Amino acid sequence: MKLVSLLRTRVFRMMVIVLIALPFILLNCSSDDNSGVPAGGKDMILVLDTSLSMIGKGGGGNNIFPKVKDSLGKFISKLEEGDTLTVMTFDTGVTTYPTVKITGDNDKDIVKQYVSLVEAKGQWTHTMKMMKTVFEKAQELERQQAGRQQMIVVLTDGLDDPPPAMRDESFNLKKVSSAYTGKEWYIYLVNFGELKKNKRLAQVEHALKKITPHTKVISGDKGPQKAIETDLQQDVDRSVSERRESQKPFFFKPWFIAIVVIVILLLVLFFFYRYSKIKVTGSLEYYNHALLDPYVENYNLTNQHLREVLIGTSGCNLNIRDLDVTSAIRLRAGRQKGKIVIELFTPEGVTPEFVNRDAGNFIEDGDKFVLANFTFKYMAD
């Protein structure tokens, strides 16, 4: 009964509707790719080793190049609209292809065409030159449009073999990378060589982590398909998802949504508590003044625990058989200026006559009033 009465109030109904709807509205907004972080907001540089070692010559092992290119085609297919992709190849020197902005499948096909035409014919593997060029390109892309995710993917067999004229240069990637320390770039080294024996690759990984903590070496010992289509793809997807999540406005964060729900729930409970305290209290003395020797009875209103008490001849909280009214008299509790008050409602044509004061809608402690053939006196707790 109390809950049904509570649900009838307009304010409480609105609060319940908000409580139910708000989490779904916020969650729906937070799942929208346009909620603060645009879909495909990354600049990817794809670097492919085109030295002879990639086709099994010069101590490089098996010819993995065709499978690498095939897997790269599938990897490129999963780029999102809004991404940019820059393909680079390196061996003795570094070749940088035009940056392509992905607006649809046609752009992806263009990049796939670049990759399909690439051949591994380089005599040397000049890793240091490649790294210098990649960093410069990433820096250039970063400056062109702030707030995008810079991603570098290097696919190599890990054999650093610079041209003879360059071998006197020490392999000091730390010196090269010092200008880029503190970047939020994402760097992936997909290694198709012997990872455990490749000390030079370990040096590269260590130096790159000085640039960005988002550096990872992906082993290609189980083949290009798993390395590129599975491991690399999963890492890229995860990093994109995590970055988008971190860039969402705080009001779309799950923790903020949870706080909002809790606050609303507490408000509902608070108002429910305040509402539950609004009850008719006190007691009511009454007698039939039409009789010569009436018997005065007392009705305890507090014990009813009701916000509204009905007084009538039948089917009411207080049944008075001889009361001369056609419908129920109502005593309803309300709140005014932080204070609980009791309002008197009478049937049409029945006007209360106050004995102790002027007429009014609210009854107070000690009020004595006449309704039909009965006299009532209200006493507050």
C-alpha positions in Angstrom: 0.0 0.0 0.0 2.8 2.4 0.9 4.7 1.7 -2.2 1.7 2.0 -4.5 0.9 5.4 -2.8 4.5 6.5 -3.3 4.6 5.5 -7.0 1.5 7.7 -7.6 3.5 10.8 -6.8 4.8 12.6 -9.9 8.2 13.4 -8.6 9.0 9.9 -7.5 7.8 8.5 -10.9 10.1 10.9 -12.7 13.1 9.9 -10.5 12.5 6.2 -11.1 12.3 6.8 -14.8 15.6 8.8 -14.8 17.3 6.1 -12.6 16.3 3.4 -15.1 17.0 5.3 -18.3 20.2 7.3 -17.5 22.6 4.3 -17.4 21.4 3.1 -20.7 21.6 6.6 -22.2 25.2 7.1 -21.0 26.3 3.6 -22.0 24.8 4.1 -25.4 26.7 7.4 -25.8 29.9 5.9 -24.5 29.8 3.1 -27.1 29.4 5.6 -29.9 32.6 6.0 -31.8 31.9 9.7 -32.2 31.7 10.4 -28.5 34.8 12.5 -28.2 37.2 10.1 -30.0 36.7 9.7 -33.8 36.9 6.2 -35.3 40.1 5.5 -37.2 42.1 8.3 -35.6 45.5 6.8 -36.1 48.5 7.3 -38.4 50.2 4.0 -39.2 53.7 3.6 -40.7 54.2 0.2 -42.1 57.9 -0.6 -42.5 58.9 -3.7 -44.5 62.4 -5.2 -44.6 63.2 -5.9 -48.3 66.7 -7.3 -47.9 67.7 -10.6 -49.5 67.5 -12.3 -46.0 63.7 -12.0 -46.2 63.7 -14.5 -49.1 66.2 -16.8 -47.5 69.4 -15.5 -49.0 72.5 -14.4 -47.2 71.9 -16.4 -44.1 68.2 -15.4 -43.7 66.7 -18.9 -43.6 63.4 -19.5 -45.4 61.7 -17.4 -48.0 58.9 -15.8 -45.9 58.4 -12.8 -48.1 55.3 -14.0 -50.1 53.5 -15.0 -46.9 54.4 -11.7 -45.3 53.0 -9.7 -48.2 49.8 -11.8 -48.2 49.2 -11.4 -44.5 49.9 -7.6 -44.8 47.2 -7.4 -47.4 44.7 -8.8 -44.8 46.1 -6.6 -42.1 45.6 -3.5 -44.3 42.0 -4.6 -45.1 41.1 -4.0 -41.4 42.2 -0.4 -41.3 39.4 2.0 -40.4 38.1 5.0 -42.3 40.0 8.0 -41.1 43.3 6.2 -40.7 46.4 7.1 -42.7 48.9 4.6 -43.9 52.5 5.2 -44.9 54.4 2.2 -46.4 58.2 2.2 -46.1 60.6 -0.4 -47.3 64.3 -0.6 -46.3 67.4 -2.5 -47.1 70.5 -0.5 -48.2 68.4 2.6 -48.2 64.8 3.5 -47.3 61.9 4.0 -49.7 58.9 6.0 -48.4 55.7 5.7 -50.4 53.0 8.4 -50.4 50.8 8.6 -47.3 47.3 7.4 -48.1 44.2 8.5 -46.1 41.8 5.6 -45.8 38.3 6.7 -46.9 37.1 3.4 -48.3 38.1 0.0 -49.8 39.6 1.7 -52.8 42.3 3.4 -50.7 43.1 0.1 -49.1 43.5 -1.5 -52.5 46.0 1.2 -53.5 48.2 0.4 -50.5 47.9 -3.3 -51.1 49.1 -2.6 -54.6 52.2 -0.9 -53.2 52.9 -3.9 -51.1 52.3 -6.5 -53.8 54.8 -4.9 -56.1 57.6 -4.8 -53.5 60.5 -7.3 -53.9 63.2 -8.3 -51.5 66.4 -7.5 -53.5 68.4 -5.4 -51.1 72.0 -6.5 -50.5 72.2 -4.9 -47.0 69.9 -4.2 -44.0 70.5 -0.7 -42.8 68.4 -0.7 -39.6 69.8 2.6 -38.3 68.9 4.6 -41.4 65.4 3.0 -41.3 64.9 4.0 -37.7 66.0 7.6 -38.4 63.6 7.9 -41.3 60.7 6.3 -39.4 61.1 8.7 -36.5 61.2 11.7 -38.7 58.1 10.6 -40.6 56.2 9.9 -37.3 57.1 13.3 -36.1 55.9 14.9 -39.3 52.6 13.1 -39.1 52.2 14.0 -35.5 52.7 17.7 -36.2 50.2 17.7 -39.1 47.3 16.8 -36.9 47.5 16.7 -33.1 45.6 14.1 -31.0 45.9 11.2 -33.5 47.5 7.9 -32.6 50.9 7.3 -34.1 51.6 3.7 -34.8 54.8 2.2 -36.2 55.0 -1.4 -37.4 58.4 -2.8 -38.5 58.5 -6.2 -40.1 62.0 -7.7 -40.4 64.1 -10.8 -39.8 66.1 -8.8 -37.4 69.4 -9.1 -39.3 71.2 -5.7 -39.0 73.7 -5.7 -41.8 74.5 -2.2 -42.9 76.5 -1.4 -46.1 80.3 -1.7 -45.7 80.8 2.0 -45.9 78.5 2.4 -42.9 79.9 -0.3 -40.7 82.3 2.0 -38.9 79.3 3.8 -37.4 78.4 2.5 -34.0 74.9 1.1 -33.6 73.7 3.8 -31.2 70.0 3.9 -31.5 69.9 5.6 -28.1 71.6 8.7 -29.6 69.1 8.7 -32.5 66.1 8.3 -30.3 67.0 10.9 -27.7 65.2 13.6 -29.6 61.9 11.6 -29.3 61.9 10.6 -25.7 58.5 10.8 -24.0 56.4 10.1 -27.0 53.0 8.3 -26.9 53.7 6.4 -30.1 52.9 2.7 -30.4 55.8 0.7 -31.9 55.7 -2.9 -32.9 58.7 -4.9 -34.1 57.5 -8.1 -35.8 60.6 -10.3 -35.9 60.9 -13.3 -38.2 64.4 -14.2 -37.1 65.9 -16.0 -34.2 64.6 -13.9 -31.3 66.7 -15.4 -28.6 70.0 -15.1 -30.5 69.3 -11.6 -31.8 71.1 -9.4 -29.3 70.9 -6.4 -31.7 67.1 -6.6 -31.7 67.1 -6.7 -27.9 69.1 -3.5 -28.0 66.6 -1.9 -30.4 63.7 -2.9 -28.2 65.4 -1.4 -25.1 66.2 1.8 -26.9 62.7 2.2 -28.3 61.2 1.8 -24.8 63.1 5.0 -23.9 61.0 6.7 -26.6 57.7 5.2 -25.6 56.5 2.5 -23.2 54.1 1.3 -25.9 56.9 -0.8 -27.5 56.5 -4.5 -28.2 58.4 -7.2 -30.0 56.2 -9.8 -31.7 57.7 -13.1 -32.5 57.2 -14.4 -36.0 58.7 -17.9 -35.3 55.3 -19.5 -36.0 54.9 -17.8 -39.4 53.7 -14.5 -40.8 50.1 -15.4 -40.7 50.0 -15.8 -36.9 52.4 -12.9 -36.3 50.6 -10.4 -38.5 47.0 -11.5 -38.8 46.6 -12.7 -35.2 49.2 -11.3 -32.8 49.9 -7.9 -34.4 46.2 -7.4 -35.2 45.1 -8.1 -31.6 47.7 -5.8 -30.2 46.8 -3.0 -32.5 43.1 -3.4 -31.8 43.7 -3.5 -28.1 45.9 -0.4 -28.1 43.3 1.5 -30.2 40.5 0.5 -27.9 42.4 1.4 -24.7 43.4 4.8 -26.1 39.9 5.6 -27.2 38.7 4.6 -23.7 41.3 6.8 -22.1 40.3 9.8 -24.2 36.6 9.6 -23.6 35.2 12.5 -21.6 35.0 11.5 -17.9 31.2 11.5 -18.0 31.3 8.5 -20.4 33.6 6.5 -18.2 32.0 3.4 -16.6 33.1 4.6 -13.1 31.4 7.9 -13.6 28.2 6.2 -14.9 28.3 4.0 -11.8 28.7 7.0 -9.5 25.7 8.7 -11.3 23.6 5.7 -10.8 24.6 5.4 -7.1 23.9 9.1 -6.5 20.5 8.9 -8.1 19.7 5.8 -6.2 20.7 7.5 -2.9 18.5 10.5 -3.9 15.6 8.2 -4.5 16.2 6.5 -1.2 16.5 9.9 0.5 13.2 11.1 -0.9 11.6 7.7 -0.2 12.8 8.1 3.4 11.5 11.6 3.7 8.2 10.6 2.1 7.9 7.6 4.4 8.1 10.1 7.3 5.1 12.0 6.1 2.3 10.3 8.0 -0.8 11.4 9.9 0.1 11.4 13.5 -1.6 12.2 16.8 -5.1 11.2 18.0 -8.7 12.2 17.3 -11.4 12.4 19.9 -15.0 12.3 18.5 -18.6 12.1 19.6 -22.1 12.5 18.2 -23.2 15.9 19.6 -26.7 15.2 18.5 -27.1 12.8 21.4 -28.1 13.9 24.9 -25.3 11.9 26.5 -22.7 11.1 23.8 -19.9 8.7 24.4 -16.5 10.2 23.6 -14.2 7.9 21.6 -10.5 8.2 20.8 -8.8 7.1 17.6 -5.0 6.8 17.5 -3.9 8.2 14.1 -0.2 7.5 14.7 -0.7 3.7 14.9 -2.2 3.6 11.4 1.2 4.6 9.8 -0.7 6.2 6.9 -0.2 9.4 4.9 -3.9 9.7 4.5 -6.6 8.5 6.9 -10.2 8.1 5.7 -13.1 8.7 8.0 -16.6 7.6 7.0 -19.5 5.2 7.5 -18.0 2.1 5.9 -14.8 0.9 4.1 -12.7 3.6 5.8 -9.8 3.6 8.3 -12.1 5.0 10.9 -15.7 3.8 10.5 -18.3 5.9 12.3 -21.7 4.3 11.7 -23.8 7.3 12.7 -21.7 9.9 10.8 -24.0 11.8 8.5 -21.9 12.1 5.4 -22.2 10.7 1.9 -18.5 10.2 1.2 -15.3 10.0 3.3 -13.6 12.7 5.2 -9.8 12.7 4.6 -6.9 13.7 6.8 -3.8 13.9 4.6 -0.3 14.6 5.8 2.0 16.8 3.8 5.2 18.8 4.2 5.4 22.6 4.2 8.7 24.5 4.9 10.2 21.3 6.3 7.3 20.8 8.7 4.7 18.0 8.5 1.2 19.4 8.4 -2.2 17.7 8.3 -4.8 18.9 5.8 -8.5 18.3 6.2 -10.6 17.4 3.2 -14.4 17.2 3.5 -17.1 15.9 1.1 -18.9 18.4 -1.1 -21.5 20.4 0.8 -19.9 19.6 4.2 -18.0 22.6 5.7 -16.1 22.2 8.9 -16.9 24.6 11.7 -14.0 25.3 14.0 -14.9 25.9 17.6 -11.6 27.3 18.8 -10.5 29.4 15.8 -11.4 30.6 12.4 -11.9 28.1 9.6 -8.9 26.8 7.6 -7.7 23.8 5.7 -5.0 22.6 8.1 -5.7 21.2 11.6 -3.3 21.8 14.5 -2.9 20.6 18.1 -6.0 21.3 20.1 -8.3 22.2 17.2 -11.9 21.4 17.7 -14.2 21.3 14.7 -17.7 20.1 13.8 -18.5 18.0 10.8 -22.1 17.0 10.2 -23.5 15.5 13.4 -20.1 14.8 15.0 -17.6 16.9 16.9 -13.9 16.2 16.6 -10.9 17.3 18.5 -7.3 16.8 17.2 -4.4 16.2 19.6 -0.9 16.1 18.2 1.7 13.7 19.6 
